[in-house]
Amino acid sequence: MCRSIKTLRPPAIPEKATEEEIRAAALQYVRKVSGFRAPAAHNQEVFDAAVDAIAEATRDLLEGLHVRGAGAGVAVAG
């Protein structure tokens, strides 16, 4: 696991994750998987598309998660 990717749901963070936190985690994931800290110009488009897709999937995940003890029907992000 990438150590710079942090847990983005309560109780690890006090409130819902910000867009900045979600995109930072997505970027770290894409960097780890691709092996590139920054892509070459000819890979920039696919690199950026991957960050966008991972960020969207992360938002969907966080919006759908329900944590026991967080209150009935309370989503942890949204």
Legacy VTK file of the C-alpha trace (Angstrom):
# vtk DataFile Version 3.0
C-alpha trace
ASCII
DATASET POLYDATA
POINTS 78 float
0.000 0.000 0.000
1.166 3.472 -0.766
2.023 5.065 2.554
1.107 8.563 1.424
-2.495 7.526 0.698
-4.491 8.121 3.853
-7.845 6.751 4.947
-10.531 9.128 3.713
-13.460 8.244 5.944
-14.408 8.919 9.554
-13.210 8.175 12.139
-9.780 8.429 10.471
-10.662 12.002 9.481
-13.218 14.087 11.388
-15.362 15.125 8.404
-16.012 13.961 4.862
-13.048 13.937 2.523
-12.472 17.026 0.449
-12.125 16.987 -3.327
-8.454 17.885 -2.840
-7.887 14.867 -0.563
-9.668 12.536 -2.983
-7.646 13.764 -5.981
-4.375 13.565 -4.017
-5.103 9.933 -3.131
-6.031 9.164 -6.749
-2.815 10.773 -7.987
-0.711 8.778 -5.520
-2.427 5.565 -6.600
-1.812 6.250 -10.308
1.812 7.174 -9.595
2.318 3.943 -7.665
0.673 1.703 -10.251
2.314 3.372 -13.266
5.735 3.690 -11.678
5.951 7.313 -12.811
5.966 10.334 -10.536
5.112 12.485 -13.554
4.255 11.115 -16.978
6.063 11.923 -20.199
4.169 14.292 -22.479
2.973 11.413 -24.666
1.439 9.709 -21.587
-0.078 12.810 -19.947
-3.591 12.315 -21.328
-3.944 8.695 -20.202
-2.307 9.517 -16.833
-4.784 12.371 -16.209
-7.718 10.208 -17.327
-6.670 7.524 -14.853
-6.495 10.072 -12.001
-9.988 11.315 -12.941
-11.397 7.772 -13.039
-9.834 6.788 -9.702
-11.071 10.023 -8.081
-14.599 9.353 -9.360
-14.518 5.757 -8.119
-13.245 6.983 -4.740
-16.081 9.528 -4.447
-18.617 6.809 -5.319
-17.103 4.476 -2.742
-17.058 7.071 0.028
-20.609 8.194 -0.747
-21.855 4.610 -0.529
-20.042 3.537 2.630
-21.913 3.325 5.902
-19.884 2.988 9.075
-21.360 1.190 12.049
-21.800 3.540 14.964
-21.893 6.599 12.684
-25.668 6.833 13.048
-28.479 5.165 11.191
-28.208 5.736 7.472
-25.460 8.309 7.726
-23.091 8.169 4.780
-19.499 9.093 5.554
-18.978 11.365 2.545
-20.983 13.042 -0.103
LINES 1 79
78 0 1 2 3 4 5 6 7 8 9 10 11 12 13 14 15 16 17 18 19 20 21 22 23 24 25 26 27 28 29 30 31 32 33 34 35 36 37 38 39 40 41 42 43 44 45 46 47 48 49 50 51 52 53 54 55 56 57 58 59 60 61 62 63 64 65 66 67 68 69 70 71 72 73 74 75 76 77
